[in-house]
């Protein structure tokens, strides 16, 4: 019988074990158009192309501290439109708008008050409060939602994120070539966060993080 090994992991960066303040979920849509071509010679093996995929639009949704903002939906207006470039512009504008939003005042309800008064450990670093140690109320600056009691130092170091995770369905297999090169015009760095594969259902999902310029 295998016994699982429990390992305690400490993070030097206090934001690593915490959920992101906001993330983006995005996907492209396409239409299939028939291709007219000559009939291949049946005496030889061949691959016949009978249709091509033309991207017709996209949709993305920003989720901020568990709250969904209004989704951005775009449908291609004419054949000459560069759907990848339009996507990048809309995505950047939407993220900039969230980043530039003023810090919200904390929403502190009765249950939040009870949570704060009875908390024995910091919700950020998970360490216990020592006797006489100053505790503060930490909240999300984007939504104003109370998140928990925290050490004064932890609260000061827990700042707005410098990057935004953007999740795609089948990014590397289909959508990436549409916009990644264009996106580098506006951001310093794009890097893969992780890859999830489910071979039995042929589903893959990748996320990349985008650092602000």
C-alpha positions as CSV (number, residue, x, y, z in Angstrom):
1,X,0.0,0.0,0.0
2,X,1.4,3.4,-1.0
3,X,1.2,6.1,1.6
4,X,1.0,9.6,0.2
5,X,3.8,11.9,1.3
6,X,2.6,15.3,2.7
7,X,5.0,18.1,1.9
8,X,4.7,21.6,3.3
9,X,5.7,24.2,0.6
10,X,6.6,27.8,1.6
11,X,6.5,30.5,-1.0
12,X,8.9,33.5,-0.9
13,X,6.5,35.4,-3.1
14,X,3.3,35.7,-1.1
15,X,1.0,36.0,-4.1
16,X,2.0,32.5,-5.5
17,X,-0.3,30.3,-3.4
18,X,-3.2,32.7,-3.8
19,X,-5.8,32.9,-6.6
20,X,-5.4,35.5,-9.3
21,X,-7.4,38.6,-8.9
22,X,-8.7,38.3,-12.4
23,X,-8.4,36.0,-15.4
24,X,-9.6,35.9,-19.0
25,X,-11.3,33.0,-20.8
26,X,-11.3,33.3,-24.6
27,X,-12.2,31.4,-27.7
28,X,-12.4,31.9,-31.5
29,X,-15.1,30.7,-33.9
30,X,-14.7,29.8,-37.5
31,X,-16.7,29.0,-40.6
32,X,-15.9,26.2,-43.1
33,X,-15.8,27.2,-46.8
34,X,-15.6,24.6,-49.6
35,X,-12.5,24.5,-51.8
36,X,-12.9,24.0,-55.5
37,X,-10.0,21.9,-56.9
38,X,-9.3,19.3,-59.6
39,X,-10.0,15.7,-58.9
40,X,-6.8,13.9,-57.8
41,X,-5.5,10.8,-59.6
42,X,-7.1,7.8,-58.0
43,X,-4.2,5.6,-59.0
44,X,-2.0,7.2,-56.4
45,X,-2.5,8.0,-52.7
46,X,-3.5,11.5,-52.1
47,X,-5.0,14.0,-49.6
48,X,-7.9,16.0,-50.9
49,X,-8.6,19.4,-49.5
50,X,-12.3,20.1,-49.7
51,X,-12.8,22.9,-47.2
52,X,-10.9,25.6,-45.3
53,X,-11.5,27.2,-42.0
54,X,-12.0,31.0,-41.9
55,X,-12.2,32.6,-38.5
56,X,-15.4,34.5,-38.1
57,X,-15.2,36.0,-34.6
58,X,-14.3,35.6,-31.0
59,X,-15.5,36.0,-27.5
60,X,-13.7,36.5,-24.2
61,X,-14.9,37.0,-20.7
62,X,-13.0,38.6,-17.8
63,X,-13.6,37.0,-14.4
64,X,-12.6,39.4,-11.6
65,X,-12.4,37.7,-8.1
66,X,-15.1,35.2,-9.1
67,X,-17.4,37.8,-10.7
68,X,-17.9,37.7,-14.4
69,X,-17.7,41.0,-16.2
70,X,-19.7,41.7,-19.4
71,X,-18.4,39.4,-22.1
72,X,-16.8,40.8,-25.3
73,X,-18.2,39.3,-28.4
74,X,-17.1,40.2,-31.9
75,X,-18.2,39.0,-35.3
76,X,-16.2,39.6,-38.5
77,X,-17.7,42.4,-40.6
78,X,-15.9,41.7,-43.9
79,X,-13.4,39.3,-45.4
80,X,-10.5,41.8,-45.2
81,X,-10.6,42.1,-41.4
82,X,-7.7,40.7,-39.5
83,X,-9.5,38.9,-36.7
84,X,-6.3,38.2,-34.7
85,X,-5.4,41.9,-34.6
86,X,-8.9,42.9,-33.7
87,X,-8.9,40.4,-30.9
88,X,-5.6,41.7,-29.5
89,X,-6.9,45.3,-29.5
90,X,-10.1,44.4,-27.7
91,X,-8.3,42.2,-25.2
92,X,-5.8,44.9,-24.4
93,X,-8.4,47.6,-24.0
94,X,-10.5,45.5,-21.7
95,X,-7.6,44.5,-19.5
96,X,-6.3,48.1,-19.4
97,X,-9.7,49.3,-18.3
98,X,-9.7,46.8,-15.3
99,X,-6.1,47.6,-14.4
100,X,-6.8,51.4,-14.5
101,X,-9.9,51.2,-12.4
102,X,-9.8,53.0,-9.1
103,X,-9.2,50.9,-6.0
104,X,-12.6,50.0,-4.5
105,X,-13.5,50.6,-0.9
106,X,-13.8,47.5,1.1
107,X,-17.2,45.8,1.4
108,X,-17.2,44.6,5.0
109,X,-20.3,42.6,6.0
110,X,-21.3,41.2,9.4
111,X,-20.1,37.8,8.5
112,X,-16.8,39.3,7.4
113,X,-16.5,41.1,10.8
114,X,-17.0,37.8,12.6
115,X,-14.4,36.1,10.4
116,X,-11.9,38.9,11.1
117,X,-12.4,38.8,14.9
118,X,-12.1,35.0,15.1
119,X,-9.2,34.4,12.6
120,X,-6.2,32.9,14.1
121,X,-3.9,32.9,11.1
122,X,-3.1,35.1,8.1
123,X,-5.1,34.1,5.0
124,X,-2.1,35.1,2.7
125,X,0.9,33.4,4.3
126,X,-1.2,30.9,6.3
127,X,0.9,31.5,9.4
128,X,-0.6,32.0,12.9
129,X,-0.9,35.4,14.4
130,X,1.3,35.9,17.4
131,X,0.0,37.4,20.6
132,X,-0.2,41.2,20.3
133,X,0.5,41.2,16.6
134,X,-1.3,43.7,14.4
135,X,-3.9,42.3,12.1
136,X,-5.5,44.1,9.1
137,X,-8.4,43.5,6.9
138,X,-7.3,42.5,3.4
139,X,-9.6,43.1,0.4
140,X,-9.6,42.9,-3.4
141,X,-8.8,46.3,-4.9
142,X,-10.8,45.5,-8.0
143,X,-14.1,44.5,-6.4
144,X,-13.8,45.7,-2.8
145,X,-14.5,42.2,-1.6
146,X,-13.1,41.3,1.9
147,X,-10.7,38.4,1.6
148,X,-9.6,37.8,5.2
149,X,-7.4,38.8,8.1
150,X,-3.8,39.3,7.3
151,X,-0.4,40.4,8.7
152,X,0.2,44.0,8.1
153,X,3.4,43.1,6.2
154,X,1.7,40.5,4.1
155,X,-1.1,42.9,3.2
156,X,1.4,45.6,2.1
157,X,3.2,43.1,-0.2
158,X,0.1,41.7,-1.7
159,X,-0.4,44.0,-4.6
160,X,-2.2,44.1,-7.9
161,X,-0.9,41.5,-10.4
162,X,1.6,42.4,-13.1
163,X,0.3,39.9,-15.5
164,X,-3.1,38.4,-16.6
165,X,-3.6,34.6,-17.2
166,X,-5.6,34.1,-20.4
167,X,-7.1,30.6,-21.0
168,X,-7.9,29.1,-24.4
169,X,-9.4,25.9,-25.5
170,X,-6.9,24.2,-27.9
171,X,-4.6,27.2,-28.1
172,X,-1.5,25.5,-29.5
173,X,-3.5,23.3,-31.9
174,X,-5.7,25.9,-33.5
175,X,-5.9,29.5,-32.3
176,X,-2.3,30.6,-31.4
177,X,-1.2,31.4,-34.9
178,X,-3.9,34.0,-35.3
179,X,-2.7,36.5,-32.7
180,X,0.4,35.7,-30.7
181,X,2.8,37.5,-33.0
182,X,0.5,40.5,-33.1
183,X,0.2,40.5,-29.3
184,X,4.0,41.0,-28.8
185,X,3.6,44.5,-30.2
186,X,1.8,45.5,-27.0
187,X,3.3,43.4,-24.2
188,X,6.8,42.7,-22.9
189,X,6.5,39.0,-22.5
190,X,4.3,36.1,-23.3
191,X,4.9,32.7,-21.7
192,X,3.1,29.4,-21.3
193,X,1.8,28.8,-17.8
194,X,0.7,25.1,-18.1
195,X,-0.8,22.6,-20.5
196,X,-3.7,20.2,-19.6
197,X,-4.4,17.2,-21.9
198,X,-7.3,14.7,-21.7
199,X,-6.4,12.1,-24.3
200,X,-9.6,10.1,-24.0
201,X,-11.7,13.1,-25.1
202,X,-9.1,14.8,-27.3
203,X,-9.4,18.0,-25.3
204,X,-6.5,20.3,-24.6
205,X,-6.2,23.6,-22.8
206,X,-3.3,26.0,-22.5
207,X,-2.9,29.2,-20.7
208,X,-0.4,32.0,-21.3
209,X,0.3,34.9,-19.0
210,X,0.6,38.4,-20.4
211,X,2.8,41.0,-18.7
212,X,1.8,44.6,-19.1
213,X,4.1,46.9,-21.1
